[in-house]
């Protein structure tokens, strides 16, 4: 096999430094005019996207990636979600992509079902992947700030496929007003996970 040479500069362009990352919700709020607290209400406390594919219509998952890659075949994104005890994102589904969680620290319940009625516990270094179409969330049930490595994989043409439950949309409207919910929907979020048709 013939190998290739990579310069130190080329290799440095493939490194993501944690201290240089901007959380997705902060970047998204600045770009869409959605209040940061409203964007935060749907997500983990902090979400950093390390790598994601270059897609024509970037979603929040891919738009704020620090580096581009993960498209050697199916598309893949790699993020880190950080949550204080008791926190996690709202219930949501990925229609076409597989979402996997690797527990880095603390303990997380992975909840699934249209109302989050099922659950299992991930301890540090445990891993799970959730199939497409399943409503899911995660909650830090430990006593300390926790982190999950989040890997999303699927067809690059079906990568922007996240939908929150109607209850999440109602919570946004109640806490932040209908106008904020409309802005979220205009920016690509939907609130119909678990609904038929």
C-alpha positions, 0 to 999 in steps of 0.5 A: 500500500502506498502511503501519503505524507501529511505536514504538521500544518495539515495535521494541526488542521485536524485537531479540535482544542476543547478550550477553543470551542463555542457551545452550539446553543450560543452560536445558534442563538446569535445566528437565529435571534432565538434567546439563548435560554430558549435554545438551551431549554431543548438541549444539554447544558452545553453541546460542542460539535467537534466534527461533522460533515459538510452538508448543503443545508447544515442543521444545528448539529452540523453547522457549528462543527469545529472541523469538517469530516465524517463523510467517508460513506455515511455521514457522521458527527461527533459531539460532547454533551455536558450536563449538570445533575438532573439535566438533559435535552428534551425528548426528541427523535432522529427520523433517519440517523442512529444516535450513539452515546458513550458515557465519559463521566457521571451517570446518565439515564437514557430514556426512550418511548414517546413519553420517555417511559423506558430507561436504562443507566449508563455508567462511565465508559458504557455505550449505547446506540439508539435506532432511528425513529425512537423518541429519546433523551438522556438525563445526568442522574449522577452527583457531579457534572457529567459528559457524554460523547454523542455520535450521530451517523446516517445518510448525508441526505437525511442528516437533518432529521431531529424532531422534538415532542409536542410537549417540548414545543408547548414548553417553549411557547409557555416559557418564551412565547409563541414568537420564539417557538415560531422562530425555532420552527423557522430555523428547522426545529419541529415539535411532532415526534411521536405523532402519527402521520 
